[in-house]
Amino acid sequence: MIAGRLGGRILVAPRGRSTRPTSDRVREALFSILGDVRSARVLDLYAGSGALGIEAVSRGAAEATFVDSSPSAIAAIRRNLTELDLEAEVRHQTVHSFLERAQRDGRQYDLAFADPPYGLASSLRDELSAGLVRVLAPGARAVAESDRRAPVELDARELLDERRYGDTLIRIFNVPTG
């Protein structure tokens, strides 16, 4: 279920066990920490159901881009966007290839969510760090969700906040200005 202007709506999640949607409780706590996201350009990596990006749009974000390599995740995101009558960019590709292309195209985002499969999170440090730094606007924030035992690390970013919800670890990083 999401909050904001679309509050109370329930999202569908991809079938299977490979996607683990962010719980309502964690999502609500995260957006409470983030505060105002109005007018933000949002990037939702390893998007799954699209819940984090959709929540941001529901709370006033200007736009969202959803990236996932799973066909079932892409289908769920598209279904959720259609059900909520939202328009957004949905990219069926790997995060690595998306970030490379986004950098070449000069894209910039104000808020990025990275919620990789828990088993891969700790091995993605270099790939995510290098790719994200090139597409995040000065002063942007990056949110990493992972298993508390294998946190997502992002090099060269200031850790603003870290919260644990059961086995889920949420880390919020700041991208320095200039």
C-alpha positions in Angstrom: 0.0 0.0 0.0 1.3 3.5 -0.8 0.9 6.9 0.8 0.8 10.4 -0.6 -1.9 11.5 -3.1 -2.3 7.9 -4.2 -2.6 6.7 -0.6 -4.3 3.4 0.2 -3.7 1.9 -3.2 -2.2 -1.6 -3.2 0.6 -2.6 -5.6 1.2 -5.9 -7.3 4.6 -7.5 -6.9 6.4 -9.7 -9.5 5.7 -13.5 -9.2 8.3 -15.7 -7.7 10.8 -15.4 -4.9 13.5 -13.3 -6.6 11.8 -10.0 -5.7 11.3 -8.9 -2.2 9.1 -5.8 -2.1 10.0 -3.1 0.5 7.5 -3.5 3.3 4.9 -0.8 3.9 6.4 -0.1 7.3 10.0 0.4 5.9 8.7 2.5 3.0 6.8 4.8 5.3 9.7 5.2 7.6 12.1 5.9 4.7 9.9 8.6 3.3 9.5 10.1 6.7 13.3 10.4 6.9 13.6 11.7 3.3 11.1 14.4 3.9 10.0 16.5 0.9 10.6 14.8 -2.4 8.4 17.3 -4.5 9.8 18.0 -7.9 12.6 15.4 -7.6 13.8 13.4 -10.6 13.7 9.8 -9.2 15.7 6.8 -10.3 14.5 3.4 -9.0 17.1 0.7 -9.7 16.4 -3.0 -9.2 12.8 -1.6 -9.1 10.9 -4.9 -8.5 7.3 -3.7 -8.1 8.3 -0.1 -8.5 7.0 0.7 -5.0 9.8 3.1 -4.0 9.6 5.2 -7.2 5.8 5.1 -7.2 5.7 6.3 -3.6 8.0 9.2 -4.5 5.7 10.2 -7.4 2.7 9.9 -5.1 4.5 12.3 -2.7 5.1 14.9 -5.5 8.3 13.8 -7.3 8.3 15.3 -10.8 9.3 12.1 -12.6 10.5 8.5 -12.1 12.6 6.1 -14.1 12.3 2.4 -13.2 15.0 -0.1 -14.1 15.0 -3.9 -13.7 16.3 -6.8 -15.7 13.5 -9.2 -14.7 10.6 -9.5 -17.2 8.2 -10.2 -14.3 9.3 -7.1 -12.5 8.9 -5.0 -15.6 5.4 -6.4 -16.1 4.5 -5.7 -12.4 5.8 -2.1 -12.7 3.8 -1.5 -15.9 0.7 -2.9 -14.4 1.1 -0.8 -11.2 1.6 2.4 -13.3 -1.4 1.6 -15.5 -3.6 0.9 -12.4 -2.6 4.2 -10.8 -2.8 6.1 -14.1 0.8 7.2 -13.9 3.3 7.8 -16.7 6.9 7.0 -16.1 9.9 5.6 -18.0 10.3 1.8 -17.5 13.6 0.3 -18.7 14.0 -3.5 -19.1 17.8 -3.8 -18.9 20.6 -4.3 -16.4 21.4 -1.5 -14.0 24.9 -1.4 -15.3 23.9 -0.9 -18.9 21.3 1.7 -17.9 23.7 3.7 -15.9 26.3 3.7 -18.7 23.6 4.9 -21.2 22.2 7.5 -18.8 25.7 9.0 -18.3 26.3 9.2 -22.0 22.9 10.9 -22.4 23.7 13.4 -19.6 20.8 12.4 -17.4 20.7 13.7 -13.8 18.6 12.5 -10.9 17.9 14.0 -7.5 17.0 10.8 -5.7 18.0 7.3 -6.5 16.9 4.0 -4.9 19.0 0.9 -5.2 17.4 -2.2 -3.8 19.4 -5.1 -5.4 18.8 -8.7 -4.7 20.1 -9.3 -1.2 22.5 -12.0 -2.3 24.2 -9.6 -4.7 24.2 -6.4 -2.7 27.7 -6.5 -1.3 29.3 -7.4 -4.7 27.8 -4.4 -6.5 29.7 -1.7 -4.6 32.1 -0.7 -7.4 29.5 -0.9 -10.1 26.9 1.1 -8.3 29.3 3.6 -6.9 30.9 4.3 -10.3 27.6 4.4 -12.2 25.6 6.4 -9.7 28.1 9.2 -9.2 27.8 10.0 -12.9 24.0 10.4 -13.0 23.3 12.0 -9.6 22.9 15.8 -9.5 24.9 17.8 -7.0 23.1 17.5 -3.6 21.2 14.4 -4.6 20.5 11.5 -2.3 20.9 7.8 -2.9 19.1 5.2 -0.8 20.4 1.7 -0.6 18.3 -1.1 0.8 20.0 -4.4 1.7 20.2 -7.3 4.2 21.8 -5.9 7.4 24.4 -8.7 7.2 25.6 -7.6 3.7 25.0 -3.8 3.3 25.3 -1.9 0.1 28.3 0.4 0.2 28.6 3.4 -2.0 32.1 4.9 -2.2 32.8 8.6 -1.9 29.4 9.5 -0.5 28.5 10.9 2.9 26.3 8.5 4.9 23.5 10.7 6.2 21.4 8.1 7.9 21.2 4.3 8.6 18.3 2.4 9.9 17.6 -1.2 10.6 14.1 -2.8 10.3 14.5 -6.5 11.2 16.9 -7.9 8.6 16.5 -4.9 6.3 19.1 -2.1 6.4 18.3 1.3 4.8 21.2 3.6 4.2 20.8 7.1 2.9 23.8 8.8 1.2 24.4 12.4 0.2 26.1 13.3 -3.1 28.4 16.2 -2.4 27.6 19.5 -4.2 30.3 20.4 -6.8 
